Amino acid sequence: MLRSRLLSLFVLGFSAWGSSSLAQTSPTPILGHPLGEAFTRHHAVVDYVTHMADVMPHWELEEYGTTTEGRPLLGLIMSSPANMANLETLRANNMRRVNEGVDSGDPVVWVYLSYNVHGNEAVCTEAAMATIEALATTHAHLLDRAVVVMDPCVNPDGRDRYVHFQDQANGPRPNTDPQAWEHDEPWPGGRPNHYLFDMNRDLAWQTQRETQARTAFYRKWQPQVHVDFHEQGVNSPYYFAPAAEPYHKIITPWQRECQGHIGANNAKYFDQRGALYFTREVFDLFYPSYGDTWPMFQGAIGMTYEQGGSGRAGRAIETAIGDTLTLAYRIQNHTESGLSTIESASMHADRMLKEFSAFHRRNLEEPWGNHEGYVVPATNDPAKIHWLTSLLDANGIAYGRAAASSKGTGLDYADLTSKKVSIREGDLIIDA
């Protein structure tokens, strides 16, 4: 049972493991502290993830980019030995679903887990390490029908800014008084990246180098499920999908339904230990540049998971109702929801893969827009056209050039009236 294994992971797992094989996967010797006792600087996170790629030789570790401050951006690809031996074939078959709308018939579902896009929501990366350990040991069976692509820290520069503050402000024991220095993060805080940009508003526009590298890496795998791990206010219970209205109009009935399946599985495990949570409030699926909505536009089941805490919580803080919210408890919640999501994706893999293929087949055969396409005259500023086509490429949006001049009827974007239009050779044509 997932619950009992998770309890073993968190009740016993913060101390030394009894067996040498489990000791090899424990973060404690690498980090110098058990998970939940302190925040981990990014270089130590890199050390642990690299160590796990060595301990689990069938797993793959890829450095997909670097931050402005030179920190590596990592993706860890985890699955069973049989799946990893066949990884490139599985990936090629999955890309046929995207590029041709053809379901290859292989039963393996792709799950992408992203942590710590907001640097001061620092429990996320701690939970990523706990999840890696679990998938190597107690929960390895979840990888039989799933390939998990994990980005353990999307925003290393912001995270290290926050962890540096915590190291400065903390004493030998946590001070749970909300007025203590360790709960009063100074400006600019760890939330944004080096340029103080909120990267959870950037997935569609890709103005930041981290986002550009991240979206290219995401589109290399094209998962069926994407979870963006976050934190929210100290006094909030845990949030997971289904999301709040409004939903963007292109989100399909299946994408709505599947959020319910995954959320119900999360709820089952949270209910078993009396952990508080909420759904269908606050976090919508409308703006296309969030870490949950943008994957929806790629055909995935995109979700945000929000643990109470954020930059204010530190290692432990007293909440408004007098409870003590600890770093260890926050790690437990994010780890449990991540493992539960992989389990749910495996349970619904057949339908998920079928619907994912159908989503992309419709993209090819039945455009989503109200028009057949958009025409951008080639007489526009070449630099602006180049910027536009680069953005289309980065988002996987198809376009072409008019091979010859022609005439037709279209909607004039300037005054929204229908009129005769001339399409000239070389004009940019974007499918709707």
N, C-alpha and C positions, 0 to 999 in steps of 0.2 A: 504494500500500500504506500502511495506517495507520501501521505502524512507521516507515517511512522518513520520512514526513511529520512524525511526532512527533519524530524525531531532529533533523530540520531545525528544528523549532520550538524545541527546547531547546538544541541545540548552537550554532545560529546566531541564534536568536531573542532572546537576551539582549543582543546587540549591535545597533547601528543597522541597520534594514532597508535594502536597496538601493533599493527602489522607493518613490515617494512615497505610493502607495496603502497599502502595508504600513506605512509610517511613521505614517500616520494612525491605524492601529489599535493600534500599539505602546503598552503602558502606560508605557514609560520616560519620555517627555516629561511626562506627567501626574504620575507619582509622584515623579519626581526621582531614581529609581534603577531599574536593571533588576530584573525579578522574580527572586527568589532571593538578592538581595544584602542585603536588609533586610526587616523587617516593615512593613506599610503601615497607617497610621492610617485610621480609618474614613472621615473626611471626604475623604481622597484616593481611597479606593475609590469613594465616591459620585461624585467628580469624574470618575473613569475610566468608570464605568458610564454616567453622564450623557453623557459625550463620545461613547461608542460608540452610544448611542441617536441622537445627532445625525449621526454618520458613516454609520450604517446607518438611513436614514430610514424604511424599511419595518418596522423593529423597533419594539416598544412598551415603554416604561418606565412602571411604575406604582408610586407610593408607597402601599403598602397599610396603613401604620400608622406609629407612632413608639414609641420605647422610653420608659421612665420618665425617662431623662436627656435626652430630646428628640432622639435620633438617628433619622433616617429608616429605615424598613424598606422595601426595594425589591424589586420583581419585574421581571425583564427577560424579555420574550416574544420569542423568536427563531425564525424560520422563513424559508423562501424567499419572494421577492417575491410569487409567485402564491398561496401559502398565506396570507400576511399580508393580501393584498388581500381574501381570503375568510374572514378570521379569525372574525368573529362568526357566520357560517353554520356553520363548522366547530365552533365552541364549542357552538352551539345543538344541532347534530346529536349532539355528544358527550354533552350533558346529556340528550338523549332516551334514550341508552343507560342512563343512571343512573335517570331518572325513570319510564321506560316499559319498559325492557329491550329496546328496539328498536335494532337495528343499522342505521344510516343508509346504510351501504354506502360512505361516503367512506373512502379508504385511509390517512388521516393518523393517526399514532399520537402520543399526548401523553406527553412525558417531563418530569418535574419533578425538578430538582436542587437540593438544600438544603445549604448550607455553614455551618460554624462555629456550630452550636447551643451547643457548648462553646467559650467565648471563647478559652481558652488553647490550643486545638487550631488554632492560627492559620494553619497552612499551607493550611487549607481555603479561606479567602477568597483567598489568593494563587493557588491553583489555579483558583478560579472565574474570576479575571481572565485567566489563561492560556487557559482553555477558551473564554471569550468571544472572545479574539483569534483562536483557531484556527477557531471557527465563522464568523467574519467573513472568513477568508482561506483557509487551506489545507484546511479541512474543511467549507466551505460546502455541499458536496454532501450532507452528512449531514442537512441540513434539508429536502431535497426531499420526504421522506415523514414528517417529524417536526416537531411544534411543541415547542420546548424552553422550559419556564418555569423560570427560574433565580432562586433567592433567594441572592445572593452572601454575605450575612452575616445569619444568623438572630439572633445575639446581639451586636449592636454594643457595648453597654455593657461586657460581659465582655471582648470582644476588645480594646477600647481600654485597659482596665485592664491587660491582659497586655502590649500593645505599649508602653504607657508604662513598664512595668517593664523591658522589653527595651531601650528607649532609654536608660534610666538606667544599666543594668548593663553595656552593651556598650562595648567599646573599638573602635578603628579596624579591628581584625581579630578574627574569632571566636576564642575560647579554647575548644578542644575538650576541655579537662580537665573531666570531669564534676563536679569539686568547685568549679569557678569560679562566681562570683556569678551570672552569666547563666543558669546551669542550676539555680538554687535560688530558685524563685519564692516570694515571701512570701505569707502569709495575707492576704486570703481567696483570692487567685489569680483568674485570669480565667475559670475554668470556669463559674461561675453568672452570673446576670443581676444587675441592680442590687440586688434583694432577696435575693441569694445563694441563689437557687432554681435547681435543676438542671432546665432546660427540656426535657431529653430524658426526663423522667419525667412530662410534663405534657400530652401531646397529647390524651388522653381526658378529662382533668379540667379543663384550660383555666383554671387559676387565675391565670395571669400575662397581662398585657396583650399581650405579644409573641405568646404562644401563641394567644390569642383572635383576634388579627389574622391570624396565620399560617394557622390552620386555616380561617378564613373565606375567605382568598385561595386556599388549596388547593382548597376545595370549589367555588370559582368555575370551576375548570378541570377537576377530576376526571381526573387523568392515569391512564394505564395503567401507568406505571412511575414509581416514586419512589426516589431514592437520597439517603441521609443520609450526608454525608461527615464523617468523624471522624479522630482520631488515638488511638493507644494507646501502650504502653510503648516506650521507645527501642530495646530489643533484640528487638522483635517484627517478623517479616516482615509484608508486606501481607496484609490479609484482605479477601476479597469472598465473595459468596454462591456456592453454597448455604449456608444457615444451619445451625447446630447444632440438634439436637433438645434440648428438646421444641418442637414446633410446636403452636400452638393448634388445637383440633379443627375450627374452622370454616375453616381454611386449605384451599383446594381442591387436588385433584390437579394441576390446571393451574398453580396458583401455585407449587407445589413444582417441577413440571417446568420451568417457564419460568426459575426461578432457575438451574437447571442450564444452560440454553441461554446465558443471559447470562454466567454464570460461565465457561463454556467459551470464549466469545469473549474475555473478559478474559485467561484463562489463555494463550490463543494468543499474544497480544501480549507478555505478561510473559515467556513462555518464549523468545520470539524474541530477547530481549536478556538473558536469564539473570537476571531479577529474581525474588527469592524471594517466595512468597506461601503462604497456607494457606486452606482452606475447611472447612466442616462442624464447626468447633470454636468454643467459647467463646460466640459470639453467637447466641442462640436467637431464636425467634419465638413467645414465649408471652405475655409481659406486654403488654397492649394499648395501652400509652401511650408506647412507644418510637417513634422516627422511622422504623423499618422495619415494626413490627407494626401500628401504627395505620393506615397506608395499606392494608395487607392487608385490614383490616376494611372499607375503602372499595372493595375490589375490585381494587386495583392490585397490581403486583409490587413489594413494598416491600423494600428492602435497605439495609444499612449497609455502608460501605466504610471500612476502618480502616488508616491509614498509621502506621507506627512513628514516634514522635517526641514528640508532645504538648508540654505546657508546659516540660518539662525539656530538650528538644533545642536550643532556641535556633536560632542560625544554622548551627551545626555542632557535633557532639559525637562523642567516641570511644565506640564501643559496647563491649560486654563481650568481643567477639572481636577487638577492635583495628581494626575498620573505622571510617571517618569518615562519619557520617550527616549530609548537608548539607541545607539548606533547598531548594536547587535540585532535588536528587534527590527529595525528598518532593513537591515541586510536580509533577515529571514523572510520578510514579506516579499521583497523584490525577487529573491531566489525562488521562493515557492511559486510565484506567479509565472516566472520564466519557465520553470520546469513543467508546470501545469499546461502552459501554452504549447510547448513541444509535444506533450502527451496528446493534447486535444487535436493538434494538427495531424498527428499520426493516425488518430482515430477517424478523422474525416478526410484522410488523404485522397481517396478515390474521387469523391465528389469535388474536393478542392482543386485537384488537377484538371478534372473535366471542365469545371467552371472557369478556371484560369485560361485554358485553351479557348473556350467559347468567347471570353472577353476579348482576346486578341484577334480571334477570327472576325468578330463583329467590327473591330477597328479596321480590318482590311476590306470587309464587304459592305458594311452599313455605317458610314461615318456618323459620329455622335452629334455633329452640329446641325444647325437649321439650314445650312447652305452646303453646296458640294465642295466648296473650297474658297480660298482667299487669294486675290491677285495683288502682288506688290510690284508696281512698275519698276523696271530696271533703271529708269531715269532718276531714281532716288539716290541719295548720298551713298556711294559704294561702301564707305566705312560703316554706316548704319545697317546696310543690308548684310554685311559680313557679321556684324554683332548679332543680328537677328538669326541668321542661319547657324551661327555657333551656339546660340541658346536653344534653337530647335534641335540641333544635333545632341546637345547635352541632355535634353529631355526625351530623346527618342521619337521626335515628331517628324514624319515624312514630308518631304517637299521636292519640287523639281523645277525645271525651267521650261517655258513655252518653246516648243520646237519650231513654231511658225506663227505668224500673225493671224488673228481671227477676231470675230465679233461675237458678242453674246449679250445676255441680259443679266444685270447684277444689281446689288444694293450698294449705292454710293455711301461709303463710310462717313463722309463729311456731313451729309444732310439726311441720311437714312431714307432716301427715295430710290425706287426701282427705275433703272434707266438702261439704255443701250451702252455697252462698254466695249472698248477696243483692247484686245490683248495683243501685245507685241512680242515678237521673238525675243527670248531672253528674260521676259518677265518672270518673277518668282511666283510659283504656284504652290500653295500650301493646302493639303487635304484638310477638310473640316473634321 
